[in-house]
Amino acid sequence: MSGERPRGDEKVSARAYRRKIRTYRQPSVRGADPDEGVATQRGRERGTKSQTKAPARTPAKGAPQEPSERSRVRQRNWLIAALLAVALMGGGLLVKTQLVDAPLEPTTIATSDGGPQPAIGPTAPRELRSRVDQTFGTFDAVTWSGSGNQTLTVPEAITGAVVRTRGTPGTTWEAFNSDDERVDYTWSSSDDSKDVLISRRGPVAALKVEADDAEAWTLELWPLSVLPELPAEGGVGDDSRSPQCFLYGGAGGRAELSYEGEDYASFDEYTMSDKTSLLGEIGTIVATRALRPGPSVLCVEVHAGRWRISAPQ
């Protein structure tokens, strides 16, 4: 029998001495004997390690399944639809914001014979108004009405103006030039305040108003030439706590400032080059101060009592 040792001088082939080893049939694997159809297990391991195709893996129970092609397409379409909806909503919000924040357009204030409305004061002499216009500039008076915080575009390049605010006391305005530099500012001390605006950093380009959202306000912009002339007899205090401003066209020099009362009184001088605080005291005062040659603007803030400026003509 093949694989058994021979006895005596019995002749057998050398192949009979070969030890029987376990074989298996794998005709399609490289290294297999096409005649015998067998390959040794070692030859199988050497010849087919890198060429045997691994069986398909079955996902373990409970493991996440990879989405099919149809699912991926559906997810992509949903994502595109969501992005499109967000873009449309954003566009609608943008349009709404632009409508709410649209700049306020000014309205021209009608005047009579080039003079001011009675609410500002009596008209100064034409010759003095002309000198003031040449020095500080002139423009058509305009008004805006709004509420809350607003930025107002000044329609003309101006360097000097009277700013009248009507509304809630405490409403503030700031003036800016074309470089967005603040050139002047103040806050309204009453529901009808009149203040002087003079820019020494170039023409005014915009006014920024700050007020409570629920409070309505009106802002008027007038040329400085609408102010009345400084009265020789002086004046009385104003309970509105708003400064009283006048045009001065005299030669300048020493002027006497006086106040009779118990409240605070202040006297200020505005020229195209500077603002000078002439006097600020509580109680009755008499003082002498130097005035610059006109044209200029003199403002007096007195809450009660009489005041007077005796200035050279």
C-alpha positions in Angstrom: 0.0 0.0 0.0 1.3 3.4 -0.8 3.0 5.0 2.2 4.1 1.7 3.9 7.7 0.8 4.3 8.8 -2.2 1.9 9.9 -5.5 3.4 13.1 -7.3 2.3 14.3 -6.8 -1.2 10.9 -5.9 -2.5 11.3 -3.2 -5.2 8.9 -0.3 -5.1 9.0 3.1 -6.8 10.5 6.1 -5.0 7.1 7.7 -5.1 5.8 5.0 -2.8 8.1 6.3 -0.1 6.6 9.8 -0.3 4.7 10.5 2.8 1.0 10.9 2.2 -0.1 14.4 2.9 -3.5 16.0 3.1 -4.6 17.6 -0.1 -7.7 19.5 -1.3 -9.0 20.3 -4.7 -8.9 23.9 -5.9 -8.6 23.8 -9.7 -9.0 27.5 -10.2 -6.1 28.6 -7.9 -2.7 29.3 -9.3 -0.2 26.6 -8.1 -2.7 23.8 -8.4 -1.6 20.7 -10.5 -3.8 20.7 -13.6 -3.1 16.9 -14.1 -3.8 15.8 -10.5 -6.1 18.8 -9.7 -4.5 19.1 -6.3 -2.3 21.5 -4.5 -0.5 21.3 -1.2 -1.9 23.4 1.6 1.5 25.2 1.7 1.3 25.9 -2.0 -2.2 27.1 -1.5 -1.1 29.6 1.1 1.8 30.8 -1.0 0.0 31.1 -4.3 -3.3 32.6 -3.3 -2.7 34.8 -0.3 -3.0 38.1 -2.3 -5.4 36.9 -4.9 -8.3 35.3 -3.1 -11.3 37.6 -3.1 -12.6 38.4 0.4 -16.2 37.5 1.0 -18.7 40.3 1.3 -19.1 41.6 4.8 -22.5 41.5 6.4 -23.1 44.4 8.8 -23.5 43.5 12.4 -27.0 43.6 13.8 -27.7 47.2 15.0 -24.8 48.8 13.1 -25.7 52.0 11.1 -26.6 51.3 7.5 -25.0 53.4 4.7 -27.6 55.5 2.9 -28.6 54.3 -0.6 -28.1 56.5 -3.7 -31.7 57.4 -3.7 -31.5 58.6 0.0 -28.5 60.7 -0.8 -30.2 62.4 -3.7 -33.3 63.1 -1.5 -31.2 64.6 1.3 -29.3 66.8 -1.2 -32.6 68.1 -2.7 -34.0 68.9 0.8 -30.8 70.8 1.6 -31.0 72.9 -1.6 -34.7 73.7 -0.9 -33.9 74.8 2.7 -31.0 77.1 1.6 -33.3 78.6 -1.1 -36.0 79.3 1.5 -33.5 80.9 3.9 -32.2 83.1 1.0 -35.7 84.3 0.1 -36.5 85.1 3.8 -33.3 87.0 4.2 -34.1 89.0 1.1 -37.5 89.9 2.5 -36.0 91.0 5.8 -33.4 93.1 3.9 -36.2 94.8 1.9 -38.1 95.5 5.1 -35.0 96.9 6.9 -34.3 99.2 3.9 -37.8 100.5 4.0 -37.7 101.2 7.8 -34.2 102.8 7.7 -34.8 104.9 4.6 -33.3 108.4 5.1 -35.7 111.1 5.9 -36.2 113.7 3.2 -36.1 117.4 4.3 -39.0 119.8 3.5 -38.2 123.4 2.5 -39.6 126.0 4.9 -41.4 128.8 3.2 -40.2 132.3 4.2 -41.6 135.8 3.6 -39.3 138.2 1.6 -36.3 136.1 2.5 -36.9 136.8 6.2 -37.4 134.3 9.1 -40.6 133.0 10.5 -41.9 134.8 13.6 -41.0 131.8 15.7 -37.3 132.5 15.2 -37.4 136.3 15.9 -37.7 139.7 14.3 -35.8 140.3 11.1 -32.4 142.0 11.4 -31.5 144.8 9.0 -30.9 143.6 5.5 -27.3 145.0 5.4 -26.4 143.0 8.6 -28.1 139.8 7.2 -26.1 140.1 4.0 -22.8 140.4 5.9 -23.8 137.3 8.0 -24.6 135.3 4.9 -21.3 136.2 3.4 -19.4 135.1 6.5 -21.3 132.0 7.6 -23.1 131.0 4.4 -26.8 130.8 3.5 -29.2 128.1 2.3 -32.9 127.4 2.1 -34.4 126.6 5.5 -35.5 122.9 5.8 -37.2 120.7 8.3 -37.3 117.0 9.2 -39.9 115.1 11.3 -39.2 111.7 12.8 -38.8 109.6 15.9 -36.0 107.7 17.6 -32.5 107.8 16.3 -32.0 109.2 12.8 -29.2 110.4 10.5 -30.2 113.4 8.4 -28.3 114.3 5.2 -27.8 118.1 4.9 -28.9 119.1 1.4 -26.4 121.9 1.1 -22.9 122.5 2.3 -23.3 124.7 5.4 -20.9 126.0 8.0 -23.3 127.9 10.2 -26.9 127.5 11.1 -29.6 127.8 13.7 -30.9 124.3 14.8 -34.4 124.3 16.2 -35.6 121.1 17.9 -39.1 120.5 19.0 -40.1 117.4 20.9 -39.0 115.8 24.2 -36.4 117.6 26.3 -33.2 115.7 26.2 -33.2 115.0 22.5 -29.6 115.4 21.2 -28.1 116.2 17.8 -24.6 116.0 16.6 -23.2 117.6 13.4 -20.6 115.8 11.2 -18.5 116.8 8.2 -17.9 114.7 5.1 -15.0 112.9 6.9 -17.5 111.8 9.6 -15.8 114.1 12.2 -18.0 115.6 14.8 -18.0 119.4 14.4 -20.7 120.4 17.0 -23.3 118.9 19.2 -25.9 119.9 21.9 -29.0 118.6 23.7 -32.4 120.2 23.8 -33.1 121.8 27.2 -36.8 122.3 26.4 -39.6 121.1 24.1 -38.7 124.0 21.8 -34.9 124.7 21.7 -32.9 126.9 19.4 -29.2 126.4 19.3 -26.3 127.8 17.2 -24.3 125.4 15.0 -21.0 126.6 13.6 -18.5 124.2 12.0 -14.8 125.0 12.0 -13.9 121.7 10.3 -15.4 122.2 7.0 -19.1 122.1 5.8 -21.6 120.1 7.7 -22.7 116.9 5.8 -25.0 115.2 8.3 -26.9 115.6 11.5 -27.4 112.6 13.9 -30.4 112.8 16.1 -30.8 110.6 19.2 -34.2 110.3 20.9 -36.5 107.7 22.5 -38.1 105.4 19.9 -41.6 106.3 21.0 -41.0 110.1 21.0 -41.6 112.2 17.9 -39.5 115.2 17.1 -39.1 117.9 14.5 -35.7 119.5 13.6 -35.4 122.7 11.6 -32.3 124.1 10.0 -32.1 127.9 9.4 -29.4 130.2 8.2 -27.8 132.2 10.9 -29.0 135.4 9.2 -32.5 134.7 10.5 -31.5 135.7 14.0 -32.6 139.1 15.3 -30.1 141.9 15.9 -28.7 142.4 19.4 -31.2 144.7 21.2 -29.6 147.8 22.8 -32.0 147.6 25.7 -31.2 144.0 26.5 -33.8 141.4 27.4 -35.4 139.2 30.1 -34.8 135.6 31.1 -36.4 132.7 29.2 -38.2 130.0 31.1 -37.6 127.6 28.2 -33.9 127.3 29.4 -33.0 127.7 25.7 -30.3 130.3 24.8 -31.3 133.6 23.2 -29.0 134.3 20.3 -28.6 137.6 18.4 -26.5 139.0 15.5 -23.8 141.6 16.3 -22.4 143.7 13.5 -20.5 146.3 15.5 -16.8 147.3 15.5 -16.0 145.2 18.6 -14.1 146.4 21.7 -15.0 146.6 25.4 -18.6 145.7 26.2 -20.5 145.8 29.5 -22.4 142.6 30.4 -25.0 142.8 33.2 -27.6 140.6 34.9 -30.1 141.3 37.6 -31.4 138.1 39.2 -30.7 135.1 41.4 -30.2 132.4 38.7 -27.3 131.4 36.5 -26.5 133.6 33.6 -24.1 132.9 30.7 -22.9 135.0 27.8 -21.1 133.4 24.8 -19.7 134.8 21.5 -19.5 132.9 18.3 -17.4 133.8 15.3 -16.3 131.8 12.3 -13.0 131.1 13.9 -13.8 130.5 17.6 -16.4 130.3 20.4 -15.7 132.4 23.5 -17.4 132.1 26.9 -17.6 135.7 28.0 -19.2 135.2 31.4 -21.0 132.6 33.5 -22.1 133.5 37.0 -24.9 133.0 39.5 -26.7 136.1 40.9 -26.5 139.8 40.0 -23.3 140.6 38.0 -21.8 143.5 36.1 -18.6 142.8 34.1 -16.6 144.2 31.1 -15.5 141.9 28.3 -13.8 142.4 24.9 -15.9 141.6 21.8 -14.5 140.8 18.4 -15.6 142.9 15.4 -18.8 141.6 13.8 -20.4 140.0 12.2 -20.8 137.5 15.0 -23.4 135.8 17.1 -24.0 136.6 20.8 -26.0 134.1 22.9 -27.4 134.7 26.4 -28.8 132.0 28.6 -30.8 133.4 31.5 -33.7 131.6 33.2 -35.2 134.5 35.0 -34.3 138.2 35.5 -33.0 140.9 33.2 -29.8 141.0 31.2 -28.1 143.5 28.9 -25.0 143.7 26.6 -23.8 147.3 25.9 -21.6 146.8 22.9 -19.8 149.3 20.6 -21.7 149.9 17.4 
